[in-house]
Amino acid sequence: MAVEGNSFRWFGKTLPKTLADVRLVILSDLHYGNPYCSQKHFLRTVDWIAKTENAYCLLNGDLCEAATRNSVGDVYDQIVTPKAQKRQVAQ
């Protein structure tokens, strides 16, 4: 995934038909930026995916906390700003 301006750009991958097995990791409800989010475990998972043959990841929403003054979450409890959350998750 990459960030372009104010939006995310989608990346996909077509898997080869000769692929015998796949390790699919689904990341959802990360809420990066929330004080209860474990950055250590998230980064360890990303590292495992990168190093593991035939491992692929499906990102399934709520990756950032991104609370604002007008949202349900508490903007003051976040460990980094919504802008920094977006930048760090998309790296």
Phi and psi in degrees as a GROMACS rama.xvg file:
@    title "Ramachandran Plot"
@    xaxis  label "Phi"
@    yaxis  label "Psi"
@TYPE xy
-135.725  155.817  ALA-2
-103.299  128.754  VAL-3
-126.222  111.319  GLU-4
62.9229  -123.201  GLY-5
-101.939  11.9866  ASN-6
-135.47  160.457  SER-7
-86.9951  145.665  PHE-8
-104.869  134.122  ARG-9
-84.6597  138.046  TRP-10
-121.661  138.661  PHE-11
-131.61  168.236  GLY-12
-141.337  130.055  LYS-13
-89.5761  122.215  THR-14
-82.8347  146.296  LEU-15
-66.4078  143.521  PRO-16
-66.9335  -18.8309  LYS-17
-85.4969  -0.247194  THR-18
-64.7008  123.552  LEU-19
-85.1968  -33.1606  ALA-20
-149.026  157.118  ASP-21
-138.132  138.621  VAL-22
-107.636  108.322  ARG-23
-102.765  121.639  LEU-24
-110.46  123.139  VAL-25
-103.867  120.009  ILE-26
-106.489  122.153  LEU-27
-145.533  150.355  SER-28
54.1056  40.793  ASP-29
-65.4092  -40.8296  LEU-30
51.2887  46.2408  HIS-31
-56.8444  130.756  TYR-32
109.831  -23.2183  GLY-33
-74.3  139.743  ASN-34
-61.499  -18.1088  PRO-35
-92.6491  -3.2524  TYR-36
-74.218  132.331  CYS-37
-93.7475  97.3897  SER-38
-61.8329  -35.9864  GLN-39
-58.806  -46.7508  LYS-40
-70.482  -37.4985  HIS-41
-61.3406  -49.3046  PHE-42
-65.8233  -35.3258  LEU-43
-64.3197  -39.7099  ARG-44
-66.4744  -44.905  THR-45
-60.6889  -42.3612  VAL-46
-62.848  -42.1264  ASP-47
-62.2251  -43.9338  TRP-48
-60.8908  -44.4234  ILE-49
-64.0374  -32.9662  ALA-50
-93.0246  -10.043  LYS-51
-99.9118  125.739  THR-52
-63.431  138.141  GLU-53
61.3813  25.3477  ASN-54
-98.8814  130.861  ALA-55
-132.542  156.85  TYR-56
-123.925  138.569  CYS-57
-113.507  119.923  LEU-58
-92.9819  125.177  LEU-59
-126.416  50.2953  ASN-60
85.0602  160.12  GLY-61
50.9057  44.9159  ASP-62
-75.0396  -32.0496  LEU-63
-112.335  149.506  CYS-64
-70.3871  -51.7887  GLU-65
47.3826  41.8318  ALA-66
-71.8471  140.574  ALA-67
-123.761  175.825  THR-68
-58.6242  -29.2358  ARG-69
-100.601  8.0448  ASN-70
-103.699  175.618  SER-71
-69.4121  -38.5204  VAL-72
-68.5991  169.534  GLY-73
-98.2985  110.761  ASP-74
-60.7146  -27.4047  VAL-75
-84.9011  -13.7321  TYR-76
-88.5701  -12.4993  ASP-77
-66.2571  145.625  GLN-78
-84.4632  -20.0498  ILE-79
-142.626  161.457  VAL-80
-67.5969  157.468  THR-81
-55.3402  -38.2139  PRO-82
-63.3717  -43.4579  LYS-83
-67.4656  -35.9202  ALA-84
-59.4666  -48.8249  GLN-85
-58.6826  -46.6583  LYS-86
-63.9516  -44.2268  ARG-87
-72.1004  -38.7192  GLN-88
-69.0916  -34.5041  VAL-89
-79.7071  -8.44456  ALA-90
